[in-house]
C-alpha cells in the first residue's frame, strides 16, 4: 500500500471513530426535561396495561382508566362553519359510577350526590365536550372535566379554628346591625313622606 492509500485509510478510520464517539455520547445524554426525569416513579412502557391505584376514603390520585370509559363522537353544535356538518368532533364520555372499581365507595357516593344531574337513569356519569374542532382536544377536555369533578367531590375543607369562627360570628352580627339600621332609616324616610293626619 502506498503512502496515499495509507493516509486515506487513516482518514476514514479517524472519521468513523469520531462518528462512534459522538453517537455514543448522544445516546447516553439525557435532557433535563426527559420523561424519566419528569416522572421518575412512573413506568414509561405504553404497551403495558396499568391497573388503577387503590383509593381509600376521599383520596383520588387523578388516574382514570381509559379502558373503563365509553367514548362516542357526534356532530358538534358549536362554531366551525361547514366543518360542523362534516366531522364528528363532539365527545360524549361516560362510565358506570356504581361499578367503577377505581374509585372508593365513599367517593362514588359523594360524586353521585354532587353531580346527580349528570348521571343517567342507567347510572352512567356523562361528561361532554365540544369546545374545539378536534376530536383529540375535546376528548382531553372531557377527561380534564371528569378529573376536576372527582377532585371537587374529594375535597374536604379544613376545620375552622376558634379565631376564624369568632371573626365570622362578629362579621355576621355587624351585618345584621347594619341591615336593621338601614331598615330604620328607610322607615323614617317613608314616615316623613306621609301627610299629617288632622283630627
Secondary structure as UniProt FT lines:
FT   HELIX           3..28
FT   TURN            32..33
FT   HELIX           35..38
FT   TURN            40..41
FT   TURN            46..47
FT   TURN            57..58
FT   HELIX           66..68
FT   STRAND          70..74
FT   HELIX           81..85
FT   STRAND          90..96
FT   TURN            98..99
FT   TURN            101..102
FT   HELIX           105..114
FT   HELIX           116..118
FT   TURN            121..122
FT   STRAND          124..129
FT   HELIX           135..154
FT   HELIX           162..193
//
